[in-house]
């Protein structure tokens, strides 16, 4: 159990999921359910803190995190002690809206009460369903659910698995984006109220100021002018301003206060004082105070606050654009084969096992596997990779990607919420609803912010009333209102979540899936990145790199002979030789009397000769003289390649070199990490000489070789023991323990369920440079959060004392409540706007990289016939296919081909050094 606790403590839910995979952990851990629910009506950090505190106090709730910017609450709870309906009830009791909806569906096939119980159990087991009530008499099921987590299709599949049929009551009705409609409706109403209050405020201010300067207005009796101002200000106070009253009342009903309380108290104080001055002037005059009204202040404050909220709502809407863009990628219809005919159906009607036809230029509707046809598919919207990917029979295709010029048919493997796109959307939504550890300080401040501000305002009022110049009450009132309206808990509440939302959204657009705020913050502090070699830095499969024939013999003849002999072997390298020979179109003869000598080689009969394949020791045992070939072979062995000699009839024919080759961008990825000041370590199970050879090619300085898979996590822990923050980069499946042990686990080039659940960061493409991009994005997001918090804190630290009159004894300056309201309104807008700058992260460098990659691919296509054939990399001596070259260079009118970027750069430093190797 100690191990289980350590795993959970290291990586949270990810660790718990790993324990469940290994059947480790308590039953209590397995009973914890994690759900996300929409919370409407929150307006500031105090609201979020209030909801979060209430949820955490519920029985059975393990943890709760509320995000003001996204309007979502993430709750982990024990299903036996509480449920989604209870959580929604607590949210509603606090005066906010819980994002659950109810729908009624027909159920076919029920005959008794047992059927009802089974259908209810099936529906209740679907993630996102809060409650299900099934009526046998009406044959209807009423389901309470979160529309952002569950679809009708998902519920229908669950009921179908139980043996019944769930039927939508409105056939063919399209699923709409309810969240967007709600936001648009609220923004539209906010715009109307803003326009009305702004126009009224301008008129009120004109009348208030003009009464002192314009002859026509100066002749109007003061009392009459006050009544006109009252008539104009009252609707503003109690229609647009009712928003603040309602929210403040709900907060007061639960013994709390929030930003709405500050606005309501401040504007009401100015408005009520003006009402008394308008209708009971003798009361004011009797105290010796100057008769004045502040209708312009109350109306203008309301207008400015609404302006700030409108701009804030518009900006906050843009923070979730990445999610909307991802969701909008989904095709609306699919062309499927039904009873031998092609039929266009709604995407919700597609089922697993259907055959879908995709024509040129169309979106692929759902996930599946190609069965017939070939094409190139643009997967840039999911992976960020600009170049199309070739697809043929047996290849997987992903929903929302775009087909190229070919056409094909594929069999559906995943639909609805099970598709890769749906998983990505869900992951990004959860990440955007999470909190960074730095937010905890903000939460503590926000929980006491409003009461402290109200106290400061009260003290300000008393000090000015008792010690201020005449008319002291007027001064006290003005400064009291200014303190209340300049304080901005919104800026504090939005500082962290908006940056996280934009940062994780931008990452998703670039094919970088980050699990949440805590991951972002930790990734920004990374000091060491550990790469697994096989399958991460390299392709993870051996290929033939060199064929060297003795005495000028033919390479193809040597390879054909070796492949024919190895065809009878089960060794992985044997399969590599056979595949290479077939790819060259070589005819393979029949070998007889095949015999294997483990650790040394194989023997077989071919064309009346005994043919031996194996290592140098096996050749010497057979009496062969390796001659000059041995020097060449040793040079290749130092590069990490495995050499297989061929001996026929006692004569050495040459050798074939096999190696697991580097991914083209691996050296560049390592260089970019070093530029960020991150140490790069390579972890490998290979013998040290092979591992060090690969490390030299990729540019890694520190190598951990001969590490067994079971010991990888221990090696990561050893690096961590020095107090360093470590990331592990692997394939997300074989490296799961090491990924869990690391402070940050990064899965490369996969969108599988295991990778999404195991890793903290998942990179959809195989481009290793995204590791550095992910770290750089995390640092940029953390930097933005700190900037936001600095300005939010400093704004209040400076603004509140000025509003209280701190500058009056020095310069005789007071802050007009109208200016205080303007400053308050735009403070939160500035925080959100600063976060939105992250949307442009990586545009310049990323655009250049994509353009360069596209140009390299274009050059490859343009070069045509001359790209057919092979070439030798003059730096490392590797034989490569020209069309697969990672880089090229021009030297003395010839094109030089390289196996990777590092070799090209080495060549360009001193071409004359390698001139003799250029052919």
N, C-alpha and C positions, 0 to 999 in steps of 0.2 A: 504493500500500500504506500510505502514511502516513494517508490518510483512513480506510482500513479499521481501522487500529490505533486511531485516535482514536474512532471509533464504538464499537468493542468496549470500549475503556477507559471510555467514558462510561456505557454502559448494559449492560455484561456480555453475557449471553446474548441479550438483546433486540437489542443492536447487531449481534451475529453473525447473527441471523436476518434483520435488515434487509440485511446484506451479501449473504446468500445470495439474497434476493429480487432484488437488483440485480446478481447474478452477480459480486460483488466478494469477494475473499478467497482464501485458500489452500485447497488440498485438505485439508490437515491440520485446518483449522478445521471443514470439513464432516464430517470423520470422527469428531468428538467426540460421544459419546453421553452423555446425562444421564439418570440413573435414581435412583429412590427405593426403598430397601429397609428393611423393618422389622428392628430389632435388639432382641432380648429379653434380659433378664437384667441390664441396666445399673441400677445403684442410686445412683450419685453422679457428680459432675462428672469425677472421675478416670477412671471407666469410659468416659465419652463422649470424653474427651481421648485415652485409650489406643486406642480403636477408630479415632478420627479420624487419629491419628498413623500407625497401621498401614496404613490405607487410602491415605493420602497417600504412603506409602513404596512402594506397589505400582508396578511398571512399567506405564506407559501411563495412570496416573491423573493427570488434570490438576488436579482439586480434590476435596476431600471435606469435608462438613460434617455433624456428628452432633448431633442434638437430643435431650437427655436426657428432656425432658418428653413429647415425642411418641413417643420410642422409634424414631426413623427416622434413616437416613443418606442424604444426597443426594450422589451421586458422579458426577463427569464424567470419562469415560475414553475413550481411543482404542480403538475396537472391535477393531482388528487386533492389539493387544498384550495385552489382557486382556478378561475378560467377567464377566457376573453370577455365574457359578458360581465363578470364581476369587475374586471379592469375598466371596461367601457363605462360601467355604472359609476365608478369612483371619479373618472374623468368628467362625466356629465354632472355629478354632484358638485364638482368644483366650479361649474359654470362654463365649461368648455365643451366642444363637440368631439365625440369619439367617431372615428372614420369607419363605422360599421354600417352595412346596408342589409336590408331584408328583401328576399325574393321568394316567390312561390312557384314551384314546378310540379308538373304531373308525374306520378310514379305508376308505372305499369307492371303487372305481374304479382301484386300483393294479394294474399288470400286470408291472412290471419294476423293475430297480434305478434306472433314470432317474426313474421315478415317485417312488420313495423319496426321492431327492435333491431333487426339486422340492417335495415336501410338507415335508421338513425345512427347506428354504430359506424356504418360505412362513411356517411357524410361527416360525422363528428371527427373521424380520423384524418380528414383532409386538412392539410396545413392551411390556415387562414379562415377555417369555419369555426365560428364561436359557438354556435348552437344549431341544432336541427330538430324540428318538431314535425313528425309524420302522422297524418290522420288517415286511418284506414277507410273510414266512411266516405270521405271526399276524394281519397286517393291523391292527396296533395302533400307536398313537403315544403314547409316554411323554413328557410335557411337564413341565419344571421351570419354574415361573412364580411371579410375585408376584401373589397374588389381589387386591391392592388396586389394581393397575395394569391388569390384563387380565381379561377375562371369556371364558367359553366362546363367546359369540356373536361376539366380536371375532376369536378364533382360527378359528372356523368360516367367517367371511367371507373370511379370508385364504386358507384352504385351498380354498374355493369358487372364488376368483379364479384359483387355480392349476389348476383343472379337476377337483378331487376333492371328496369330501364327508366332513366330520368329524361323527361321531355320538357323542353323550354315552352312556356305558355305562349310566348310570342315568337313563332317560327321565323327565322330569317332576320331577326333584328340584329343589327351590328352592335358590337361592343364598343362603347364610347369611352373616351378619356374623361371620367367623372372629375378627377382632380383638376384637370385643365379647365373644364367648364365652371367649376366652383370658383377657381381663382379668377377667371375672366369675369364672372358675375360680380364677385366682390370688388374687383378693380374698377369695373364699370360704375358701380354704385358709389365707390370712393371718388371717382372722377366727377360725378354729378354733384356730390356734396362739396367737393373742393371748389368747383366752379361757382356754385351758389354762394358759399361762404367767402370766397375771394372777391367776387363782385360786390357783395354786401359790405365787406371790410373796407374796400376802396371807397365806396360811397360814404360810409360812416366816417372814415378818416378825412375825407374831403370836407364833409360838413363840420367835423370837429375843428379842423385847422382853418377852414375857410371862414368860419364864424368870426375869427379875429381879424381877418384881412380883407375879405370881399365885402364891398358896400351893401350888396343885396342881402347877404346873409347876416351882416352886422346889425341890420335893422330888425331882424326877427327876434322876438323876446326870448330870453335865455330859457325860460321854462318850456316854451313851445319847442325850441330846438332840442331840448333834452328829451321831450316826449317823442319827437320824430326819431331821434337816435335810439331811444328805447324800442320803438316799433320795428326798427331795422335790425337791431342787435338781438332781440329776443328769439326770433326764429333760428338765427344762427346758433344761439346758445343751446336751444332745445331740439334742433333737428340734426345738423351735423355734429353738434356737441354731445348729443345723446349717446353717441358711441362711447365716449369717455365715462359718462355717468353710469351706463349699464355695466361696463367692465369694473368700474370702481365699486359699484354696489355689490357685485358678485364677490369681489375680493374681500370687501368688508364683512359680508355675510359669513365668510369662512375665517374671519379674524386675521386677514392679511391685507397687504397693500401692494400696489404696483405702479408702473409709470402712469397709468390712467388716473390713479388717485392724485398724483401730483398735478396733472393737467386739470382735473375736475376741481380740485380745491383752489388752485391758482386762478382759473378763469371765473369760478363762482364768486370768489372773494372780490375780484374787480367788478363783476357784473352786479352783485348784490349791493356793494357800496354805491354804485352808480344809480341803482334803483331807489335807494334811500335818498340820495341827493336829488333825484328827479321828483319823487312824490312826497318826500318829507324833508324839504330843504331846511326847515326850521331846526330840525334835530342836528343837522350838520353845522348850521350857522350858530346855534346855541353853544357849541363847544369851542367856538372861535376859529374853526378850521375854514380854509378857503373852500368855497363851493365849486366842486369840479366833478366830472364824470369820466369814467374809463371804459366806455362802451367800445371805443376804438381798440383798446388794448385787448379786451376779452375776445372780440370778434377776429381781430388780426392774429392773435395767438392760435385760435382754433383753425383759421385758414392756413397758417404756416405749418402747424403740426400735421394737418391733413395733407399738405403738399409734401412734407417729408415722408409721410406714410405712403403716399401714392408713388413717389420716386423710389422709395425703398421696396415697395411691392413689385414694381416693374423690374428693379435690379435683382431682387431675390428670384423672380421668375426666370431671369437669365442664368442664375446659378445652377438651375436644374435642366438647362437646355441639353446637356449631354445625355441625360436619361431620355428625354423626349426624342432626341435624334436617334438614339439606339432603338427606341420603340417604333419610331416611324419607318425604320428600315424594313420592318416586317412586311412581306407581301400580303395583300388583302385576299387574293384568290389563288387557286392552284388548279392546274390542268391534270386530271387523273384519269386512269383507265378504269372504267366501270362497265362490266359485262361486254368487254371488247371494244368499247367506244370511248373516245376522248370527251371528257365532261369538265367544264369549268365550275368549281364549287368554292364556297367560302372557306377561308383558311381554318376556321373552327371545325369544319366538317371533315378535314383530312384525318385519317386514322393510320396508326402504325401498320406497316405491311402494304399500304397502297403503293401503286406504281405511278410516279409523277413524271410528266413530260415537260422538259424545259427547252424552250426555243432560244435562238440567238438574241442577246440583249435583255432577256427577262431576269427578274429576281428569282432566286431559288427560295421557294416558300417555307420549307421546313428542313430538318436534318435528315440525311439518308446516305445510302451507298450506291454508287453508280453501277448499273447493271449492263447498260448498252450505250455506245457512243462515246465521243471524246470532245473535250473543249478546254479552253483556258478560262478560269474563274477569277474574277477580281474580288479578293478577300480583304481589300484595304480598309473597308469600313469597320471590320472587326480586329484585324491584326495591325493595321497601320502600314503594311507592306505595299509598296506601289506597284509591284510587278504581278501580273496574273500567274496563277498556279495551274499547271496542267493537270487535268482530271481524266481518268479513264476507268474501265471496269475494275471494281474492287476498291476504288478510292472513295473516301468520305467527302461529302459536301455539307455545307453549313447553311442553314436558313438565313436569309437577308443578304447573302453575297450575290454578286451579279455575274451571270453567265456571259461569255464572250461571243465569238462568232460561230461556234459549233453548237450542236444540239445533242441531248442525251436523255436517257431515262434512268431514274433511280428509285430504289425501294425505300420508303419512309422508315426511319428507325426511331425518331423522337419527334413529338409534337407538343404544342402548348407550352406549359411551364417546364418541360423536360429538355427543351432545345438549348443549345449552347447560348444563343442570344438571350433567352429567358434567364438562364443561370447568371449570365454576365450582368443583366439588368438588376436582378435580385441582389447580386453581390455589391454592385455599385450603390444601390439604394441603402443597403445595410451599412455600407461604409460611410455614406453621406449622413446617416442618422447616428453615427457614433461620436464619441468625444475623445479628444486628445487629453493626456494627463494634465497638460497645462491649464485645461479648462476648469480643473477642480478649484484652483485659486479664484478664478472668476466667479464660480458658483458660490463660494463662501462670501465674496464681496457683495454679489448681487442679492444674497439672502437678507442682508442687513442694510442694503443701499437706500431703499425708499424710506424706512423708518428714520434713518440717520438724516436724510435730506429734509424730511418733515420737521425733525427736531431742530436742525440748523435754521430752517425757515422761521420756526416759532421763536427761536432765540433772536434772530435778526429783527423780527417784528418788535419784540419787547425792547431790545436795545435802542432801536430808532425811535420807538414811542416814548421811552423814558429819557433818552439822552440826546435825541436828534434835534435839529433846528426846527423852527416852526415853518409850515404846519407839520408837526411831527407825525401825526397820524397818516397824512398823505405820503410822507416819505417812508414810513413803516410799511404801509400797504404796498407801495410800488416795489420796494426791495423784497418784501415777503413773496409777492407774485413772481418776481424775477428769479429768485432762488428756486422756487418750485418748478418753473418751466424750463430753466436752463439745464437742470440735472437730466442726464440721459442714460438710464440703464439699458436702453436699446443698443447703444453702441457697444457696451460691454457684452451683452448677450449675443450679438451677431459677430463679434470679432473672430471667434474660433470657428463656429460651424460654417459660416459662409466660405472661409478659406478652405476648409476641408471639403465642402461640397464642390467648389470649383476645381480644387486640386485633384480630387479623385475622379471627377468628371473628365477633366482634361487628360488624366492618365488613361481612362477607358477609351477615349478617342484615339490615343496613341498605341492601344493594344497593351496597356499596363494596368492590371487590375489590382488595386490596393485595398486591403480589407478594412481599413478604418483609421480613425484619428491616432490611436495608439501606435499603429504600424507606421504611419507617416512620421510621427515624432521620433520613433526609434530609428527608422531608416535614415532620417536626417542626421543622426549622430554616429553612423556606421564608421568604423575604423578599419575593419578587415573584411574582405570578401573571399570566401573559400569556394573554389570551383571544383566540382567533380569532373574528372577528365573524360571518362568514357560516356558518350552520349550527350555531353554538355559542351566541352571544348572541342571534342571530336564528334564525328558522325555516329560512332558507336557500332560501326560495321567495317570489317576489313575489306580493302580493295587492292587490286594489283597496281603497284606504282611503277615498277621497273621490270623489264624482261631483257636480260643480257645474255646473248649467245656467244659461245667461244669460237674463236677463229673465224669471225665474220659470218657465222651461220645465220639462218633466218629466224627472227623472233617469233613469227607466227607458228612456224613448224615446232619450235621448242615449246611454246605455250600449248599447242594442240596435243603434243605428246604428253606433257605433264597433266593436262586436264583429263585426257583419256584414262590415264593410270589412276588419278585421284577420284574419278567418277565412282569407284567402288568403295571409297572411304567415307566415314561419317564425321570426319574431323571438320570443324568450321572453315578452316583455311582451304580444305579441298573444295568445298562448295564455292568459295571465292574464285578459285582457278577455273572451275567449270563455267561459272557465270560470265567471267571475263572472256573466255574462249567463245562462248555462244554469242556474246555481244559483238564480237568481231566477225561472226559468221563462219567460224572455223569448223570443219568437219572433224569429228572425234572418232578415232578407231576403237576397236574392241580389245580390252585388256583381259588376260587370262591369269589364273593362279595368283590372284591378289593376296598379298600377305602384309600385315601391319606390324611394325616394331615400335611400340609406344615410346614416345620421347625421342625417337631417332628418325623414323621415316617409314616408307612403304616400298614393296617390291611387287612387280607384275611382269607378265610376258606380253610383248608387243612385236608383231611382225618377225617372229623368230628370234627376238633379242630379249635379254633380261634388262628391264628398266628399273632403276632405283632413284627414288626421290627422297630427300631428307636434308638434315643439317650437315655441317662440315665434318663433325665427328663420324657420322654415319658414312660419309664419303671416304674418309681416311680408312675406316674399317674395311671398306670395300676395295681398298688399294688404289684409289683415284689420286691423281696429281692435280691439285686445284690451280697451281700456277698463279698467273696474274689475277685470275678471277677472285682469289681470296682477299686481295687488297681492296678491290672494288666492293666486295661484299661486306668487309669490315667497316668501310666508310658508310655504307647504307645502314648497317646495324647500329652505328653511333647515332644515326638519325631516328632510331626507334623502329626500324623496319625489320621484319622477319624474312630471312633469306632461305629459299628452298632450292637446293642444287638438283640437277638432273644428270644421271649417269646411264648410258646405254651401251651394252656390249663392251664394258670396261673403258669406254671413252667418255670423258666429261663433256657435256653438251652446253652447259651454261647454268644460269640460275634465274629464278623468278623472285622478286621482292614484294612482300605484302605488308600493308600497314593500315592502321585506323587513322584516316586523314583528318586534319584540322578543319573546322568550319571556317569558311573564308574570312568572316569578320572577327574571329577570335583575337588575333593580335591587336586589331584596332580597339576592340572592347577593353582589353587589358590596359592599353595606353590611355584610354579615356578615364578609366578608374584611377590610374596613377596620377593623372592631372588633377583629379578631385582630392588627392592626398590620401587615397585609400590603399592599404597594403593588399596585394593579391596573392593568394595561396592556392596551390593546386593539390588536390587529394586524389590518389590513384591506388588501385590494387596491383598495378603492374610492377615488374621488377624495377629497381631504381634506375638502371641505365636507360630503359625505355621511357620511363616517366620524365627523366631529366632531359632526354632528347626532345620530347614534346614541349617541355617547359621552355627550352631554349628557343624553339620556333615561335612560341606564342608570346614570349617575353616575360614569363613569370619567374621571379627570383627565388621563391621559397616553395619547395616540393615536399609533400608528405607521401612517400611511396610505400608499396607493399602493405597497404592498409586493407584489412578484410572488411567486407560490407558491414559486419556487425560492430566493427570498431570505429566506424566513421563518426558516430555521435560522440564517442569518447575523445576523439581528436579535436572535434569542435569545442567540446567542454574544456579541453586542455588550453586552447587558445583563449577561451573566455576567462579562465582562472586568473589570467593576468589583469583582469579588470577591463578588458577591451570589449567593444560592442561588435559582434560578429554576424555576418550574413552567410548563409549557405546556399549555393546555387546548384540545383540538381534537376532531375527529370520529374520530380513530384511523386514518384511511385517507389522505385527502388531505394531512393534516398530519404524516405519518409522519416526515419528516426533522427537522422542528422538535420533535416529541415526543422523538425520539432525542437531539437536541442538548441539550435541557433537562435539568436535574438530576433533575426528576421529570416524566414525561409522563403526562397525565391525559386519558383518552378518555371522552367524554360520550355517554350515551344509546345505547349499543350493546353487544351481547354477541357481536359477530362474532369470528371467529377472528383476523382481522387486528388488531382492537382489543386483544384479550386478549394477543396476542404482542408488539405494538408498545409498548403503554403500560405504565407502572409501576403506575398505578392506573386501574381501569376502573369507571366509574359506570354502572350498568345503566339507570337512569332518566334522563329529560331534565331533572330538577330540578337546576338549577345551584347551588342552595344546598348540595348534597352536596359541592361542592368545599371549602367552608369546614368542613363536617362532617368530611371526610376529613383535613384539616389539623389540626383540633381533636382528632380521635381519635388521630392520630399523636403529637401533643404529649402527650396524656394517657397514651398507652402508653409513650412515652419517659420521662415523669415517673415512671410506675410502675416502670419498669426501674431508674431511678436510686434510687428509694426502696428497692427490693428489695436492690440492691447495697450501699447504705449500711448497711441493717440487717444484711445477711449479713456484711459486713466488720466492722462495729462490734461485732457479737455475738462474733465470734471474737477480735477484738483485746482486748475487755474480759474475755470469759469464760475464755480460756486462762490468762492471768496469775492470775485469781482461783482457778482450779482448781489452779494450781501452788502456791498458798499465799502470794500477794503480800500479802494482807490480814492474815496471821497476826502479823507483827511489830508491826502497828499496833493491831489490835483483837482479836487472838487468834482470828480467824475462819478456818475451813477449810470448803471446799465438799464436802459429802457426795457421793460418786459417784452416789447415787440421784438427788439433785437435779440433778446435772450431766447425767445421762441424760434426765431430764424436760425440761430446758432444750434439750438437743440435739434431742430428738424434736420439740418444738414449734417450733423455729426454722424448719425447712423448711416446716412447715404454715403458719406465719405468712406466709412469702413467697408461697406459692401462694394463700392467702386474700386477700392484698393484690392479687394479680393478678386474682383473680376479681371484684374490685370493678368492673373494666372491663366486665363483662357488663351493668352498669346504665348504661353510658355513653349519654347522649342520651335516656334514657327520658322525663325530664320535658319538655324542650323539644320532642323529637320527637313525644311524645304530643299536646302542645298543637297543634303544626303539623298533625298528621294530623287531629285533631278539628276544627280550623278549616277545613281543606280539605274535609273531609266535610260540615261544616255549610254551607259555601258551595255545594257541589254540591246539598245538600238544598234550600237556598233557591232555587236555580235551578229545581229540579224543581217546587217548590211554587208558584212564581210563575206557571207555566203560560202562558196566552194573552198576558198582558201582556209576556212576554219576547219575543214575536214582533215583528219589526220592527227598526229601526235607531235609533241615537242618536248624538249628537255629544259627544265628550269636550270639556268646556268649557275644559280647560287647554291641550291641544295642538291642538284643533280637528279631530281625526281622527274620521271616520265609522266606527262599529263596529256590529256586530250585538249586540243586547242580550244574547242568550244566550251570546255569546262574551266578554262584558265580563270583564276581569280583576279588577275591583273595582267596588263601588257605594257610594253614600252617600245619606243622606236630607237634603234641604234644602228648607225651606218646604213640606213635604208632598209633595215630588216626589222620585222616585228619579233620581239622577244616575249616569251610567255612564262608566267610565274604561277606557282601553286598557291601562293597567298600574298597578301599585301606586304608582309614583312620582307619577303624575298625581293619584291620590286623595289622597296625603299633601300635595301642593302645594295642592290645593283646600281641604283641611281646615284648613290654616294660616290662610287668609283667604278664606272663601266669598264675601264681598261683592265681592271683586275680580273674581270670575267670574260674578256674579249675572246679568249681562246675557246670558251665553252659555247659561244654563240654560233648557232648553225643556221 
